[in-house]
């Protein structure tokens, strides 16, 4: 049976951030923690060993695969900071045009530091992602 790696954990978000090696990345993690908490209204929770997530939703794919995931989140990784937003949302691309210095993957937006981005656009991305997921998965 497939076991989902990214599950909500009771581990301390603060303890996790304190273990981030780079002082600058640790400082940015605290800034993001404040921004995401204030913008979402959700308490930060650890998802898996390294993702700080906010809120949650239950998804079910046509393949039958289902599970729970955070609505939005971030992870202060060694190379870059990963920001997690909804995938499949067409409005995300529009918002990212004014976001600042970043790269994108399938589910992630990667930044080097908070100074490189427009915080106002980050808040819009957070709101948009949550709205999109709540419309797409209304049963949660």
C-alpha positions, -999 to 999 in steps of 0.1 A, spaced: 0 0 0 13 34 -9 21 55 22 19 92 19 52 108 31 38 143 35 15 140 65 6 166 91 29 161 121 30 174 157 66 184 154 74 220 164 76 245 135 99 267 156 122 238 164 124 230 127 132 266 118 159 268 145 176 239 128 180 257 95 218 262 92 220 295 73 211 325 97 197 344 67 175 315 56 164 311 92 155 348 93 136 345 60 117 314 74 105 334 103 94 362 80 75 337 58 60 321 89 46 355 99 33 363 64 17 329 58 1 328 93 -12 364 90 -25 359 54 -41 324 59 -54 327 94 -42 291 99 -17 279 125 16 266 110 20 228 111 48 205 100 40 183 70 66 156 67 101 163 78 105 197 61 74 214 49 56 241 70 20 240 59 -11 261 66 -46 247 65 -54 214 47 -76 199 21 -85 164 10 -78 155 -26 -89 126 -47 -76 120 -82 -93 101 -110 -67 73 -105 -82 68 -70 -52 81 -52 -63 104 -24 -48 121 6 -45 153 26 -22 182 19 -16 217 32 -34 245 13 -2 265 11 32 262 26 69 267 24 102 250 32 136 267 38 157 242 19 195 243 16 196 256 -20 164 277 -22 132 284 -3 103 264 -17 69 279 -17 40 256 -22 8 268 -39 -20 250 -58 -10 233 -90 -33 237 -120 -44 272 -112 -41 294 -143 -41 326 -122 -9 316 -106 11 324 -137 -4 359 -140 5 367 -104 40 354 -108 48 379 -135 50 406 -108 64 384 -80 101 392 -84 131 369 -87 120 333 -87 119 300 -106 91 275 -108 86 238 -107 54 217 -111 41 225 -76 67 248 -62 79 283 -66 115 287 -56 131 319 -42 165 327 -28 154 352 -2 124 372 8 141 404 -3 139 392 -39 101 391 -40 70 414 -37 54 405 -4 21 419 -16 21 395 -45 30 366 -22 -1 374 -1 -22 374 -34 -7 340 -44 -15 326 -9 -51 339 -11 -55 327 -47 -42 292 -40 -65 287 -10 -95 300 -30 -86 277 -59 -82 246 -37 -114 253 -17 -134 256 -50 -117 225 -65 -121 204 -34 -152 218 -17 -158 188 6 -131 196 30 
